[in-house]
Amino acid sequence: MRRRVLGKTGVEVSELALGGLFVSRGGGDRTEAIRAIHQALDLGVNLVDTAPTYHDSEEVIGEALRQWSGEVLVSTKLGGRPQPFDPKDSAALRQSFEESLRLLGRDHVDFLFIHEPERPGQYDWWDNEETLEGPVREVLAELKRAGRVRWIGLGGTTAYELPRMMATGAFDVVLTAFNYSLLWREAAIAVLPEAERQGMGVFLGSPLQQGALARRYDDEVAHGAPWLSPPRRAQYQALYALVDECGIPLPELGLRFALGDRRISTTLMGARSVAEVEANVATAGKGALPEALLARLQEIADRVPFRPFEEPFSLPFGRRYRGPGRAGR
């Protein structure tokens, strides 16, 4: 497993990291999830990312790490706990962090992110939106001074508010998700350039758009999915045609695209099973995509340069459509 320097932190991280969102999905096969985590670590992954809102992910990862003797970097977040969550309650934020440590079985974490600091209506983190003043900044600074957190970061999913927050220079790393993949390139407009300016390490989440690029949906793309805009539908059909032409399976194409961008420090992979881990690591071993193929992919991405307003945030292939801008279940 190749490693990359994570921005100004100077630490080396594996180019693939373990994303905890789907580790066991709050009731899945915990034994298999733990086996998958161990296999990832055995194959050279040295970073595990989780969050309080990722079902029972912190607990499952903690159980796995208690059985692991090697070194591993651990990342978690502030947000969503305890309920009802008040992002301006310093005591509650400290309580949430202590609970993360307990579940993870650690006396510190390497990375602590503010979870989705930029999504309107998600959490109201700031006393001052311009200067980003607020209790969470004070808590993060306190934990960092005490050595209980090594580096602090912003973990978001929107491509245009996050760079303004990054530009304060107050954060070491950024996690950007849902906005940099084969068909979605919004992070390239401002998130990745601002990370370069600030020397911030970049975690990339959802390189396969939480399943929308993990497999083909030919029938839905051709005859269903009323929430697909005409340009997005044509874009998907062009992508599927290119997959047929180049002979590279869609999930491999998506993962190798992400791994080929050196601005990305580490890419979070889903890993619900040992087989999934092994497939992702094998894909990483194949290296970057050829330049000619990247150019073709760019042409397809350019067909829909910005997410259509009515497009659901998480594309509900195989699920019930719940209306414009909403994810299906």
ChimeraX attribute file (.defattr): number of C-alpha atoms within 10 A of each C-alpha:
attribute: neighborCount
match mode: 1-to-1
recipient: residues
	/A:1	14
	/A:2	13
	/A:3	16
	/A:4	18
	/A:5	16
	/A:6	23
	/A:7	20
	/A:8	12
	/A:9	14
	/A:10	10
	/A:11	12
	/A:12	17
	/A:13	22
	/A:14	20
	/A:15	27
	/A:16	28
	/A:17	27
	/A:18	26
	/A:19	25
	/A:20	28
	/A:21	26
	/A:22	20
	/A:23	29
	/A:24	23
	/A:25	16
	/A:26	15
	/A:27	9
	/A:28	13
	/A:29	13
	/A:30	21
	/A:31	12
	/A:32	16
	/A:33	24
	/A:34	24
	/A:35	16
	/A:36	23
	/A:37	27
	/A:38	19
	/A:39	18
	/A:40	25
	/A:41	21
	/A:42	12
	/A:43	14
	/A:44	18
	/A:45	24
	/A:46	22
	/A:47	24
	/A:48	23
	/A:49	23
	/A:50	26
	/A:51	23
	/A:52	23
	/A:53	15
	/A:54	18
	/A:55	18
	/A:56	22
	/A:57	26
	/A:58	27
	/A:59	20
	/A:60	21
	/A:61	25
	/A:62	20
	/A:63	16
	/A:64	20
	/A:65	22
	/A:66	11
	/A:67	10
	/A:68	14
	/A:69	7
	/A:70	9
	/A:71	10
	/A:72	16
	/A:73	17
	/A:74	21
	/A:75	23
	/A:76	25
	/A:77	25
	/A:78	25
	/A:79	24
	/A:80	19
	/A:81	20
	/A:82	15
	/A:83	8
	/A:84	7
	/A:85	14
	/A:86	17
	/A:87	22
	/A:88	17
	/A:89	15
	/A:90	16
	/A:91	12
	/A:92	17
	/A:93	23
	/A:94	17
	/A:95	14
	/A:96	20
	/A:97	25
	/A:98	15
	/A:99	17
	/A:100	25
	/A:101	19
	/A:102	15
	/A:103	18
	/A:104	24
	/A:105	17
	/A:106	15
	/A:107	12
	/A:108	22
	/A:109	23
	/A:110	17
	/A:111	22
	/A:112	28
	/A:113	25
	/A:114	22
	/A:115	24
	/A:116	22
	/A:117	24
	/A:118	24
	/A:119	14
	/A:120	10
	/A:121	6
	/A:122	12
	/A:123	17
	/A:124	16
	/A:125	23
	/A:126	17
	/A:127	13
	/A:128	9
	/A:129	12
	/A:130	10
	/A:131	10
	/A:132	17
	/A:133	13
	/A:134	18
	/A:135	18
	/A:136	21
	/A:137	18
	/A:138	12
	/A:139	17
	/A:140	22
	/A:141	16
	/A:142	14
	/A:143	19
	/A:144	19
	/A:145	11
	/A:146	11
	/A:147	14
	/A:148	19
	/A:149	20
	/A:150	16
	/A:151	20
	/A:152	24
	/A:153	24
	/A:154	25
	/A:155	26
	/A:156	22
	/A:157	23
	/A:158	20
	/A:159	22
	/A:160	14
	/A:161	16
	/A:162	24
	/A:163	21
	/A:164	16
	/A:165	19
	/A:166	21
	/A:167	14
	/A:168	12
	/A:169	14
	/A:170	15
	/A:171	19
	/A:172	23
	/A:173	27
	/A:174	24
	/A:175	25
	/A:176	25
	/A:177	23
	/A:178	22
	/A:179	24
	/A:180	24
	/A:181	23
	/A:182	23
	/A:183	26
	/A:184	19
	/A:185	19
	/A:186	19
	/A:187	23
	/A:188	14
	/A:189	12
	/A:190	15
	/A:191	25
	/A:192	22
	/A:193	14
	/A:194	20
	/A:195	22
	/A:196	13
	/A:197	11
	/A:198	19
	/A:199	17
	/A:200	24
	/A:201	28
	/A:202	26
	/A:203	23
	/A:204	28
	/A:205	28
	/A:206	24
	/A:207	29
	/A:208	26
	/A:209	21
	/A:210	17
	/A:211	16
	/A:212	17
	/A:213	22
	/A:214	17
	/A:215	12
	/A:216	18
	/A:217	17
	/A:218	12
	/A:219	9
	/A:220	14
	/A:221	18
	/A:222	12
	/A:223	9
	/A:224	13
	/A:225	19
	/A:226	12
	/A:227	20
	/A:228	19
	/A:229	16
	/A:230	10
	/A:231	12
	/A:232	21
	/A:233	20
	/A:234	17
	/A:235	20
	/A:236	22
	/A:237	17
	/A:238	17
	/A:239	20
	/A:240	16
	/A:241	12
	/A:242	17
	/A:243	15
	/A:244	12
	/A:245	9
	/A:246	10
	/A:247	10
	/A:248	12
	/A:249	14
	/A:250	19
	/A:251	20
	/A:252	20
	/A:253	24
	/A:254	20
	/A:255	27
	/A:256	20
	/A:257	21
	/A:258	26
	/A:259	22
	/A:260	16
	/A:261	12
	/A:262	12
	/A:263	21
	/A:264	22
	/A:265	24
	/A:266	28
	/A:267	23
	/A:268	24
	/A:269	25
	/A:270	22
	/A:271	27
	/A:272	24
	/A:273	22
	/A:274	17
	/A:275	12
	/A:276	15
	/A:277	24
	/A:278	16
	/A:279	15
	/A:280	19
	/A:281	20
	/A:282	14
	/A:283	17
	/A:284	20
	/A:285	12
	/A:286	10
	/A:287	14
	/A:288	18
	/A:289	18
	/A:290	10
	/A:291	9
	/A:292	9
	/A:293	14
	/A:294	16
	/A:295	11
	/A:296	13
	/A:297	18
	/A:298	15
	/A:299	14
	/A:300	21
	/A:301	21
	/A:302	14
	/A:303	14
	/A:304	18
	/A:305	14
	/A:306	13
	/A:307	16
	/A:308	14
	/A:309	10
	/A:310	13
	/A:311	18
	/A:312	19
	/A:313	17
	/A:314	16
	/A:315	21
	/A:316	21
	/A:317	19
	/A:318	12
	/A:319	11
	/A:320	11
	/A:321	18
	/A:322	13
	/A:323	13
	/A:324	12
	/A:325	16
	/A:326	16
	/A:327	17
	/A:328	16
	/A:329	11
